[in-house]
Amino acid sequence: MIHIEPLSTDRFDEFFRLICALAEYEQLDPPDDQARQRLYDDALERQPPRYRALLALDGHVVCGYCIYLETYSSFLARPTLYVEDIFILPAWRGKGIGRMLMRTLAQIAMQQGCGRMEWIVLDWNEPAHRFYQAIGARQLDQWKLYRLEGKTLARLANAGE
């Protein structure tokens, strides 16, 4: 029986293994030990948490997860539920787990008074694109994602000093 539950301290190791599996799927380096500790602290020790996570379980086996947090829309004057990650292990795909996670996230968004949900999908991830279109999501072609990180982030932060 598939069910969804919030991340808890006793399930953190399984949650972290899924994050590493997502990194492998996206051909990225997995989080290091320091990042692992920050993930734990930011969700389970910090008040309020920096992010929240849901786990999908098939019986007692953790087979998927999502990470979400709130941002804010100045135009709607409402929070936005932002989905940072959603991942289902390959053996469990096609069983409705992604839809269950997205439905749960939509329910949370409604309970929290959010005006919308948003997330980013890699351009090459065609199965994800098809899934999101099937649940009624639309791709925002007019928006482009920009990012500052590492040295360029630090350079901007320290500009003028």
Number of C-alpha atoms within 10 A of each C-alpha: 6 15 14 17 14 12 20 15 11 8 12 17 13 17 24 17 13 22 22 17 18 21 14 12 12 13 9 11 10 17 15 10 9 9 11 16 11 15 17 18 14 16 20 19 13 12 9 10 12 15 17 18 20 20 27 25 17 15 10 10 11 21 22 26 28 24 19 20 16 19 14 15 13 8 6 11 10 16 19 20 24 21 20 16 15 22 22 22 14 11 8 13 13 11 11 11 22 22 15 15 23 18 13 15 20 16 13 13 20 14 9 14 13 22 15 16 19 15 12 12 14 9 8 9 10 11 8 16 16 11 14 17 11 11 11 8 13 10 14 9 6 5 7 6 5 5 6 10 9 7 9 11 12 11 12 11 10 9 8 6 4
